[in-house]
């Protein structure tokens, strides 16, 4: 019985680590995309922030429609 509980705990911990790693990867990818945008267009931080807010709004609306 202990072995089963250990496996369940290990599986849950592993999923949390995977989720954490995915979030970190996504953050790095988004940050790099924003940096490339600024390098190419010389746009201000405000433009990038407005763009990210638009993307966030899009996903919030998608979530509300489900």
Buried (B, 14 or more C-beta within 10 A) or exposed (E): EEEEEEEEEEEEEEEEEEEEEEEEEEEEEEEEEBEEBBEEEEBEEEBBEEBEEEEEEEEEEEEEEE
